[in-house]
Amino acid sequence: MLKDKTAGVASSGLQLHIRRILFRVKAAWAREAGSATVELVIVLPILLWALVATVVFFDAFKSRNQTEMAANTIADALSRETQALSPSFLEGMNEALDLLAQSRYPTRLRVSGIIWDDYLNRPHLHWSYGTRGLEPLPENALELLQDNNLTDLQAQFGGGSGAVFATAESQMPVPNFHESIPIIVPGETMLMVETFGLWRPFASVGVSTTRLNSLVAVRPRFSPTISTQNIPIYLPPPTPTPLPTPTPLPTPTPWPTPTPGPTPTAGPTPTPWPTPTPGPTPTPWPTPTPGPTPTPWPTPTPGPTPTPWPTPTPWPTPTPTPGETCTFC
C-alpha cells in the first residue's frame, strides 16, 4: 500500500517537471528579445567579407590601370631616346616603372627591337632584353608565336609554373604579341615594350595572385632605328647573292630604208591591132578513086624428095699387142 502511494507521487512529480520544461521552451520560443543580436552575428561576417572584397577588387583594377599607363609612359620615353640602349639604362627604366605604377608588388620590364626581313618578307626579332633577371625573347619567338606554338616557346624559358618570375609561365609574352606588331618600314626598328607585375591581394577573398601584363608598340621619334650596347643581337639569315644580270645583246642596226625611185611616166596608150579580115572558105579535096584489085601470087610447085645419105661403115676394132693393155678395148 505504501509502495503504491510512493510510486504515484514519483510519477506525478516527473510529469510536473516535464510540464515546466515544456512551458519554459514555449515561453523562450515566443519571446522576441535578442533576435537582432543573432541576425547581426550571422550577417556581420558577410558584410565584412563584402567590404574587404570591394577594396581588394578596387585595388586590382587600380593597379592594372596604373600599370598600363606606366607602360605607355615608359614606351614614349624610350621612343625619344637618341643614345644607345644599355642594360643599366633599361634597369633604371624599371625603377621608373615602379614609381609611375606606385607598385607594392614585384615588376619586370622587357624591351625588344623588331626589324623587317626583306628576304623572308616577315618581321625579325633583332634584339631583346629583360630587367631584373627576366629572360629575353628567344631568337625564334616570332616564328613560334606566328604558328601558335606556345608549348615550345614556354619550354625555352625553362620550366615550372607559379606566381613568381622565376617560372616560365610568368615570363611568357602575351599570346597576341605577333598580331600586335604594326607595319614596319624596311630600315627602321619597332620597339615592343612589355611590362610585368605580380599583383597579390592583401586579404584572401577568393582572388589569387594575378599577372599584370601590358604590351606597347612604338617607333623611334628622332631616328629610324635605335642602337644598343652590351645587348646580344639576333642577326637575320644571310641574303643569298643574286645571280649576275646577263648583259643584253646589242640592238641590231636596222637596214637603211631604200630610197624610192622616180615614179615612171606613163607611156602613150598603144593603138589596138586591126581586126583581121576572115579568109575565103577552103575548097575540100576530091574523093580518091579506088585502084584495081591486085592479082594473087601463083601457088608454088613442090620440089623432088631428097635422097637420104648412105649409112657410114664402122671402123675396124684394133687388136692389142701381146703384153700391153688396151686402153680403148
ABEGO torsion letter per residue (X at the ends): XAAAAAAAAAAAAAAAAAAAAAAAAAAAAABABGAAAAAAAAAAAAAAAAAAAAAAAAAAAAAAAAAAAAAAAAAAAAAABABBBBAAAAAAAAAAAAAAAGBABBBBBBBBBBBBBAAAGBBBBABBBBBGGBBBBBAAAAAAAAAGBAAAAAAAAEBEBEABAABAAAABBBAAAAAABBBBBBGBBBBBBBBBBBBBBABBAGBBBBBBBBBBBBBBAABABBBBBGBBBBBBBBBBBBBBBBBBBBBBBBBBBBBBBBBBBBBBBBBBBBBBBBBBBBBBBBBBBBBBBBBBBBBBBBBBBBBBBBBBBBBBBBBBBBGBBBAAX
